[in-house]
């Protein structure tokens, strides 16, 4: 079922950003299953959490749905029992069973459907209630409204007497009501439980005062790299045309007995019965039979009106063209007809309504010329001005509006003032348009309800001027005043885009995108919101969900009739991959588009996005320690996309890669080139732009990397000097802070300033070190620092944990050697001997272990285990210092033994 498909896609990430959310057991650990309840328009969403494995059952019979699931918590029970919406009359809870809760959901209509499924991370049971289409929802609302009226039982009012039928032409231009909403683009109504303010907490979004000038400048630069579709101008609906067409002339053919008369009356009867297809066929036959009929004028008017009615039914443009051709012919052929005036206005306004502005201009000018004293001329000038503006004759349009304003007829003057801003908007003079709309709102505030174009178009003008906080306020005002207007879909979508830009709050933005789509699902604004929503949620999607989402974006792209929508769709998919961390997919999406469309409108934006994705992949690989792969990526794109952007960060990443490969001369050469280039960019506009679009390093970061490279080259004075040049240590990222303090501590250690080394090393949070190898290297160093500061227990603790963690996984000769020496120096003889034996056993022959072998033998010797001592010393390198020491030890030991034996042979009296 189609409805289910898109609803599932929506609900995957629905909780990200919807303000209308209530949780059971909020803020503390639940003793049972907790529930989240959400309302969106007329739909209901239940999400149960608290189980790793779900055992549940969902059944539906007529208007009753039964859900049995694990035991609900106390707060959740209260929340469920109090919940209702347009689809749910009430929920009864059976909680008597020890391990189960049964929810009996009384539905307001048997056509309410459900969809249940399980999610992971977190493990949740989701149950969604919805209806197939808006018509069913409308039926439910009407039914509930009728029931409420019946309960209220108001007294019956007297039937008002029918007024006289209005004349065909008189006063048709006096009504100007708010535009009627297209049936296929109507919003889902807000449920009675929630007001606009409850659904959208606009107050938390912030205004212009929330941002500094530098912050706003950065946001403007960032926006230049994004693609924002230009939303269409909100054009005021031609309500005068609707009024005119509701008063058709009464076509009458007097009865006679000729065949011509009979057939003419038959044609008129077919029109009155709305048998339009039959009329068109019969009219052709009539024309062939009576080519010069006396009924030609009236039947031609009827034919034109027929084509208009057919056009209204299916919007085929050729039908309207035929109607307009006939109207023009009638005006030329019968200029003195009693309905010529009505025909001129009808044809002119109809042409204006469908965007045939050249024809409209011609017809409306003719009307003004033929009927200079008409009381409707100010209205005609309004539509003439609008037609001229759409033909880019902005000066002619302004003159026409000024004439209406100067006439000072209140209704027409107000409308002309409100429409004047549209001229400047079409001219793309957005600042002048903004001023014009403000002037209209200030001069005629009571007309704001009738002319929604002022608020929306002003917001869009401000957005195009990159005044994002101000435009945000204007979109908010438009939505609050016109929550059900079709353009509110655009307003909600733009609000989501702006808060993503200004606050990087994708969660809040998601709520506005979701509401735009579900309340205006058939509109372009809602469709754009859906595409943005899907793109933002790529990160959390599984592979199949991702594939489905991409296919949906591609499909929805076809429904948007706006300039550059194909580029927009490509950006949405690429940005989704980028947010997901699939940087190469992000780049390839745009590269593939570029290959098919080699000259996109936003070519510079494409180049920046592609190079950004490549840089993201390089950075990601370096973090993972995949240095060679990172360099391969740089080299493979160096002469193509990277050459176009010449990103500073890619050059910096190249230096990092060399540094990680211990190629310190090459690293320093790269860092030197970057530093020179950054000095040349300092204070320029390009530097500001690069800081927004790149992982742009600071001079402190650059000095740090150079300091580390110089240290590793044993150029310690230069390293220390560079570390001292770092001005803002607190602004460094966590990994750079680690590198700074680690290197500074090593410099102090090398200078035998062990107290300073310890003090600096203690500033490092080893758990924050991302690279496991670097983390262990630091910990081993820290043990040395503890040892030099005679904190032997801490030194031993680090080394023992290290040895146990990597036993059998890596070479640990250094760790075992240090453990052996520490145990020996602390008099822990048994551990020292055990560790020494392990060291000799595992690494004998691989390393020169004479020192450790000597001291191990000494431990045996001092324990009077001469046999083990001699066995240990036997393999010492001949004629080395350690072999000489061992030999002396043996000699002194033999002398001692001989002396003791001699003493024992002395007679007791002599002793």
N, C-alpha and C positions, 0 to 999 in steps of 0.2 A: 504493500500500500504506500503510495507516494508520501502521504502526510506523515506516516510513521518514520519513513526514511529520514526526512529532514529534521524531525523532532529528536530522533536519536542523536544525530550529528550535533544538534544544538546542546543537548543535555549533557554531553560528554564533559564540557567545561562550564556548565551553567552557573555554578556557584561562585565563579570568579567575577565578582563585581556587582551582583544584584543586591541592592540595598534592602529589599523586602525579605529578610531572612530571620527566622527564629529557631533557636536550638533548645532542645531539652538537655538538662544537666550541664549547662554552660559553665565553663571555668573550673570544673572539678571532675575527678574520676567518677564515672557512672557505675552504679551497681547493676545495671541492666543495659538493654539496648537503648541508645539515644536516637532522636529523630530530628531531622531538619525539614522544615515545611516552607515552601516558596510559592508565591502567587505571581503569575505573569499574565496580565489580561484575564482571560477566562480559563487559563490552564492551571493545573495543580501538580506540584512536584514534591514527592516524599523521598527522603534519603535516610535510611536506617544504618547506624554504625554500631560496632561493639562486638562483632562476631568474626572469627576467622573463617568458619565454615557455616553456611546459611542453610537451615532446614525450614522451608516456608511453603505455603500453599495459597494460591490466589484463584478464587472462583467468582463468576458473575452470572446472575440470573435476573433478567429484566432490569429493574431499577436498583438492585441490591448487589453489592460486591463484598465478598468475605475474604479477609486476609489473615492467615494464621502464621505467626512467626515467633521467634524466641522472646522471652519475657521482657517487656518494656520497663524502663526506669520510671520512678514516680513522677518526675517533672515532665517526662515525655507523655505519660498518660494524660496529665492535665492539659498539655499542649494539643494533643490529638483530639480530646473531647471538646475543646473549644474552637476547633477549626471548622470553617465552612467557606465556600465560595460559590461562584455561579454554577459550578458543576456538582457541588456536594451540598445536600440539604442538611445532613448531620452525620456524626460518626458515633456509634455505640461501641463500648469497650467491654469485652468479657475477659477479666483478668483473674478468674478463679483458679485456673489450672496452675500447678506449681511451677512449670517450666515454659508455659506458652501464654501468649496473649492473642486474642482474636478480635479483630476490628471489623465491625459490620458497617459498611459505608453505604449510606442511603443516597443514591444519585438523584439529581433533579430531572434526568431524562434517560431513557433506556438506550439512547444513541451515544452516550458517553462511552468512550473506549479507554482501554488501559494498555500500558506496555511496561513489563517488569524485566529487569536484568541486573547482573552483578558487575561491580567494578573492582579494580585492584588499586592499591596505594592511594587512598585507604580501601580496605575491604568494605564495600557498602552494598546494601540492597536498595535498588532504586525502583520506585513505582510512579509512573506518570499517568495522569488522567487528562484526556483531551477529546476534542470532537473533530470530525472529518473535515469540516469546512465552516466558513463564517455564517452561512445560511442557517445551519443547525444552531449555532450560538445565538443568532438573532431570534430564532424561534423560542429558545429557552428564555431569553430576556423578555420577549413579549408575553410569554406565559406567566412569568413571575410578576411582571408589571400588572397584568390583568388580575392576578390573584390578590395583589396588594390593593388595587382599586376596588375589588369586590369586598375586601375586608373593611375598607374605609367607608364604603356605601354612601357616597355623596349624593345629595338630592339631584334629581334630573333637571337640567336646565331647559328652558324653553327654546324651541327651535327658532333660530333667527330667520327672518324673512329673506328670501332670495332677492338680491339686488338686481337692478337692470343690467343687462349685458353691456359690457364696455364696448365702445365703438372700435372699429378695426384699427384706427390709427391714433386716436386722441390719447394723450398722456402716456404713451408707451415708454417715453424716456424719463419718466419721473421717479422710477423705482431703481434703487441701486443697493441690492442686498449682498451680504457676504456670499462668496462663491459656493455653489453646491459641491459636495464632495463626490468624486467619481466612484461609482459602485465597486469597481474592481481594484481600487486603491485605498479603500477605507481602512481606518485603524481598528484594531480590536479595542473595544471600550475598556476604560479603566474600571476595575471592580469597585463597588460602593465602599468597600472597607478601606480603600487607600486614596488619599488625595495626591495631587501632583507633588506637593512638598514632601509627603511621606515616601513616595516612590523615588524621588530624586533629591538628595540632600545637597542642593546646589551650593549651600553656604560653605561647605567644606572645600570647594574647589579653588577658592582664593581669587583675588582680583589683581589689579595692576600693582597695588602696593606690596604684593607678596614677592616681587622680583626686583633685584637690583638692575641697574642699567647694563652692567657687564653680563649678568645672567641672561637678560632679554636679548642682548646682542648675540650671545652664543646660540640661543634658541632660534633666532632668525636665521643665522648661518646654517644651523642644523636643518631647518625647514626647507632651505634651498636645495638640499640634497635629497629631499623626499619628493614623492609624487602625490599631489592632492588634486583630485578631479575638480574642474571648475563646474560648480553646480549651476543649473540654468536659472536665469532671472525669474523671480516670481512675478508673473504677469497677472494683472487684474483681469478677472473673467469679464467677458462682454455680456453683462446682465441685461443691457438694453436690447440686445439681439434676442435673448430669450423672451423678453416681454413682447417684443414686436411679433415674433413668430407664434406667440400664443393667441394672437388676434388675426387669423387668416381672413382675407376678404371672403365674403359670402358669394361664391360663384353661382349664378342663377341663369339658366337657359329656358326662356319661355317656350311653352309647348306649342308645336304646330304638327301638321301631318306629313311633312316631307321626310324622305329617307335621310337626308342630311341632318335634319333636326333630331330625328329619332336616334341616329348613331351618335350625334354630339351629346344628347342627354344620357345615352348609355355610357359613354366615356366618363362623363361627370359623375355618374352613379358609381362606376368602378373606383374612381378616386375617393369619393365620400366613404365607400366601404373599405378603403385602404387595400384594395386589390391592385397594388402598384405594378406588379409584373404584367398582369392582364391588361392594365391601362396602356403600358408602353407598347405592347404588341398591337393592341387595337388601334392606338393612335397612328402607328405607321400605316396600317391598312386604310384608315380614314384619310390620311394625308395623300395617299396614292389615289384614292377614289375622288376626293374633293380637294384638289391642289390649291384652289382659290376660295376656300370656304369663308363664309361670313362669320364663322365662329373661330376663326384662326387666332384672334387675340386672346379670347378667354381660354381656349384650349391650350395655347402656348404657355400662358401663366400657370395653368393647372399642371402641364407637363414639367415646367421648371420646379414647381413646388413638389412634384412627385420625385424628381431626382434628388431634391434636398432631403425628403423623407427617407429615401433609400440610402442616402449617404449617412444620415443619422443612425440608421440601423446597423450598417456594417463598415462605415468609415472608409469605403473605397474612394480614393481621390478622383477617379475618373467620373464618378457620379456627380460630384460637386462641380467639376469642370463643365459638364454638360449643362447643369443648372445655370451656372454663371454665364455661359455662352448664350443661352436662351434669354436670360434677363437683359444682357447687353443688347441683344437684337431687339427686344421689345421696347427698350428705352429709345433706341434709334428710330424704330419704325413707328412707335405710337407715343411721341413726346407729350401729347396733350391728353393722354389717358387719365381717367380719374384715379387710377392707382399707380400712376407713374412715380409720384412722390414716395409712396410706400415702397415701390420696387427699387428705386434708387438707394434708399436707406438700407433696405433689406440686403440688396446685393453688396453694398459697400461694407456693411457691418459683418456680413457673412464672409466676405473675402478677408477682412481683418481678422476674424475669429480663427480662420484656418491658415493664416500666415501668407495669404496671397496679397502682399502689401502693395504691390504695384497696381493691381486691379482695384484694391480698396481705395488707394489714393486717387485714382482716376474717377471712381464713382462718387466719392465723398466731395471732391472738388466740384464735380458737376452739380451735385445737390446744392452746395453753397452758392454756386453761380445762378442756378435756376430758381432758388428759393431764398433770396437774400434776407427776407424778413421773417423767416421761419423761427418760431420760438424755440426750436431744437438745435439751433446752429452752434451753440456753445458745446453741446454734447458731440455734435458732428466734428467740431474742431479738435476735441479731445482724441477721438479715434483717428482723425487725420494726422494729428501730431505723432501719435504712437506709430502709425504706419510709416510716416516719414523717418522717424528715428530708426526703425528696423530696416529702412533702406539706406541707412547711414547719412541721411540728410538731417544732421543734428541741428543745424542752425534753423532750417525750416520748421522743425518740430518745436524748437524753443520759442520761435516767434508765435506759432499757433497756440502754445500753452500760455504764453504771456498775454495774448489777446483775451483768452478765457479768464485769466486771473484779473486782468484790468477791468473786465466787464463786471466783476464783483457780484455775480449771481452766486449766492452762498454755496449751494451744493456743487455746482460746476467749478467754481473757483477752488473749493477745497480739493476736489478730485484732481484738477489740473496741477495743483500744488504738490499733491502726493505722487502724481505720475512724473513730475518734472525730474525727480532724481533718477528715474529709469533711463532718461536720455543720456545722462552723464555716465551711468553704469554701462550702457551699451557702447558708449564712446570709450570706455575703460578709463574715464577720469574719476577714479574711485574716491579721491579726496573731495572733489566737488559733489559727487553723488552723496557722500556721507553728510556733507553740510546741508544739501538740499533736503534730504530725508529728515534731518533734525529740525530744519525750519518748518517743514510741514507738520511734524509732531508737536512743535511748540505753538504754532499758529492755530492749528485745528485739532486739539487733543481728543475731542469727542468723536472724531472721524477715524481714529486709529483702529477701531473694531472693524470698520468697513473696508479699510485699505491695509491688509497685512503685508503688502509689498514693502512698505517703509521699514518695518522692523527687520524683516528677513534680509532684504537686499542691502540694508545698511550693515548688518552683521557680516554679510558676504563681502561687501566692499572693504570693511575693516580687516577681514581675514586676508584679502588680496593685497592689502597695504602692509601685511605682516604685523598688525597690531593685535596680537593674539589674546592678551588678557582682556582688552576692551571688546573684541569681537565675541569672546566667551560670554561676557555679560549680556551682550545684545542677543545672542542665540538663546540664552536662558530666558530673557524677557519675551522673546518670540514664542518659545515653547509654552511658557506659563500662560500667555494670553491666547494662544491658538493650539492647544494640545491635540486637537483632532484634525488640524489642517494637514493635507498631504505633505506639505513642505516641512512639517515637524519631523518627518523621517530624515530629511537632510540636516535639520538642526541638531537632532540627537546624534547623528553620525559625526557631525562636525565637532560637537562637544567632546565626543570620545577622542577624536583626532587631536584636539587642542590639549586636553589634559594628559594625553600620552606624550605630547611634545613638551609641555611646560613642566609636568610633574613626573613624567616617566611612570605614571600609575596605570599600568595595564589592567589591573584588577578593576579599578573604577571605570576605566574606558570600556571594559568588556560588558559591564552592566548597561551602559548606554547603547552599545552596538546591539546587544541582545534585545533591548526594548524597542529600538528602531526597527529591527527585523520582524519581531513578532507582532508589533502593532501596525506595521505598514509593509507587510510581507510581499505585496505585489508591486511595490513602488521601487523606483530606481534608488532612492535614498536608503530604503531598507535593504536592498540587494547589495549596495556598496558596504553597508554596515556588516552584513553577513560575511562578505569576503574578508573584511578586516578582522572580524571575530575569528574566522577559521584560521587565518594567518597567524594570529596571536597564540592560538592553541596548538599549533604544530608541535611545540616543545613537549607536551604531555601525551601526544598521540602514539599509539602503537602503529606498526607498519601498515596494517590493513586500513585502519582509520585514516592514516595519512594519505594513502592512495585514494580513498573515497573523498577526502576533503579537497585534494587537488583537482579531482574530476569535477567536483561541485563548483569550485572557483572557475574552472574553464567553462562550465555550462552557464553559470550565472553571468559571466562576462558577455555572453551573447544577448542578454536581456537588457543591457545598459546602452542607451543611445547617447553617449557622451564622447567628446573628443578625447583621444589618448587612452581609452579604457583598456585596450590591449596591452599597452605599456604598464598601466596600473596593475592589471592582473599578473603580469610577469613579476613586477616588484613585490606584490603580495606573497606570491609563492616563494620567491627568493628570500624575502625578509623572514618568512616562516621557517625556512631551512636555516637561516642565519641564527635566529633565536633558539633553534633546536641544537645548534652546535655543528650542523652539517654544512661546514663552510664551503667545501668543494661543490656540493649540490647547489648551494646558493649562487655560487659563481657560474656554474654550468647552466643554470636556468636562464640567466641573463645572456650568457654567451650564445646559447642556442637560439634565443630570440633575436639576438643581434645578427646572427648568421642568416636568418630568414628575412630580417628587416634591417638591412645594413645602414639605413639612415633614419633612426628613430628621432622623434622630436626632442626627446630628452637625452641626447647622446652623451653629454658630459656627465649626467647623473648615472647613466649606465656604466660609464668608464669608472667612476668613483665607487659605485656599488660593487663592481666586479673586483677591483683592486682591493677594496676593503675586505671582501670575502677571502681573497687569497692571503692577505695579511693575517686575517683571523685564523686560517688554517696553519700558517707558519708559526704563529704564536702558540697555538694549541699543541702542535708537535713538539715545540721546544719545552713546554711545560711538562709534557709526557716523557721528556728525555730522548725523543727521536730526532736527534740532531741531523743525521745524514738525510733523512726524509725531508726535514725542513729546508735544508739547503737545496735539495733536488727541486722542491716546489718553487723556490726563488729563481733558480736557474732556468726552469722550464717556462716561466712567464716573464723573465727579465726583458726579453726583446719584444714583448707584445703588450700585455695590459699594464705591467709594472713600469714600462718605459713611458707610457702615456701619463701616468700620475706621478712618477718619481717620488714615491712615498718615503718620508724620512724614517718612519717606523720600520719599514722593510730593511733599510740599510742598518738600522740599529739591531734588528733581529739577526742579520748576517754576522755582526760583530759578536753577539751573544753566542751564536752557533760556534764560531771560531774559539771563543773563550771556553765553551764546554768541551771542545775537542782538544784543549790545551795548546792551541795554536795562538799563543799570546801576542806574537809580533803581528800576525794578520788581524787579530782582534783590535789591537791598538791602532793599526792603520785605518780600519773601518771607523772606529770611534773618533779618530782625528778628523776624518773627512766629514763626518756627521756634525761634529762640533763647529767646524768652519762654516758649514752650510747653515746651521742654526743661528750662528752669530749674524750671518748675512740676512736671515729672515726676521731677526728680532725687531719687534715693534711694527711690523708690516701687517697689512690686511691678510696676506697669504698665511702668515703665521697663525693668526686667529682662526682662519678656516681649517688649517691643518690640525690644530688642537681639537677642533670639533670632530673632524672626520677620521683622524688617525689615533693610534696609540702613541701620541707624541711624547717623547721622553723629555724630562726636565734636564737642565744643566747639572743639577745635583745627581740625578741618576747616571748621567754620562760620566761625571767625575768619579762616581763610585765604581762603575765598571772598569774605568781606566786604572783606578787605585788597585783593584783586585788583580788585574792583569800584571801591573808592575810588581805587586807583592809576589805573585807566583814566579816572576822572573828574578826574584831576589833583589829587586830594586826598592828597598824598604823605605828609604828616605823620600823618594818620589811618591810612593804609595801613601805614606803618612801625610805628606803635604797636600795631596789630593783629597784625602779624607777630611783634613782640617778646612778645606775650601767649601765643604758642603754646608749650606746655610740653614736649611730647614729639614732636619732629620725627621721630625714628626710628620711631615708631608709625604715621606717615602711610603711606598706600598709595603705590606708586611714582609714579603720576601726580601725586599731591598734593605729593610731595617735589620733583618737577620744578617745579611751580608755585611752591612756596615759594622755592626757591633762585633761580629765574629772576626772580621779582618782586623779591627782595631784591637781586639783582645789578643789576637795572635802577635801583633806588632809589640804589644806590651810584654807578652810572654817571651818573645825572642830577645827583648831588651832586659830580661830577667826582672821585670817589674811585675812580680807575680800577684801582688795585691791589686794593682790596677787591672791586670788581666782578669782576675776573679770578679772584680766589680763590674767590668764591662760584659763579661760572659754571662753574668746573672741577668743582664738586660735582654737576653735572647730567650724567647719562648720556643723551645725545641719542638714542641708539638705543632707549631704553626709552620714548620719547614715542610714544604710540599715534596721536595725531592728526597726520597728515602735514603739515598746514598749520602747526600749532604747532611741529613739529620744524624745519621750514625757517625759520620766524620766529626761533626760538632760534639757529639756526646763523648767520643773517645778523647777529643781535645780537652773537653771539660774535666774529664778524669785526671788528665795531666795537670791541669790548673789546680784542682783540689789536692793532688799529691804534693805539688810544690808549696802549697799553703798548709801542708801537714794536716789536711782533712782526709785522712786515709780511709775512713769508713765510707765516705761518699764516693771516693775514687774507686774503691773496691766494688761498691754497689753497682756503679755504672758499668764497670768492666765485666762483672759476673753476669749481669742481665744481657749485656751485649753477646757474651760468649754463648750463653744458653739459647738466645734467640737465633743465632746464625750457626749453631753447631752443625757441621757437615755441609753447610751451604756455601761458605766462602773461606778464603785463606785467613786464619786468625793467629798467625805466628806472633804478630805484634801484641795482640791482646793477651795471649797466654804468657808471653815474655814479661809483660808488665805486671800481670797478676802474680806470677812467680816471684818477681822482685819485691812486690808489695807484701806478699805473705811472708817472705824471708825477713824483710826489714822490720815487720811487726812481731816477729817471733812465732808466727803461726806455722811451725815446722812441718806438721803433717800435711797441711794444705799445700805448703810450698813444695814439698817433695812430690805429692801427687800431681800437682800442676806441672812441675818440672819434668816428671816422667812422661806425662801426656805430650808435652811440647817436644821432647826429644824423640818420642816414638813417632809422632805424626809428621815432623818436619826435618828430621835428620837427613842430611844429604841435599835438601833443597835450599837451606840457608846455612850461613856460618853461625853456629850456636855455641862456639867455644866458651863464651862468657857464661851463658846459662848452664853449660855442661860443668864448668869449673865449680860454680856455686852450688849446683846440685850435689856434686861429689863432696864438697865441703860440708854440706848438711849431713850427708851420710857419715862423713869422717868424724864430725863433732858428736854424732850420736853413737860413736864407737862402733860403727858398722863399716869397718875398714874394707871388707870384702866388696861391698856395694860401691864404696868410694872408688876403689881401684878399677872396678868394672866400668864406672861412669867416666873416669879420667882416661881410660885406655884409648878412647877414640879422639882425644884432643889432637889438634893439628901439631905435628912435630915441630919442635924448636920455636913454638910461639910463646908469647908472654904467659898465656894461660897454662901451657904445658909446663913451663918453668916453675910457675907458682905451685902447680900440683906436685911436681917433683920435690920441691922444697918442703912441701907439706908432708910428703911421704918420708923424706929424710928426717925431718924433725920428729915425726911420729916414731920412726925406727929408733932414733937416739933416745927418745923418751922411754920406749919399751925396754931397750937395753939397760938404761939407767935403773929403771924399776926392778929389773931382774937382778942386777948387781946389788942393789939395796937389800933385796930380799935374801941374798946369800950372806950378808954381813951377820955375825953372831948377835944374838939378842943383847948381850952385855955391851957389845961395841956400839950398838945403836943408841 
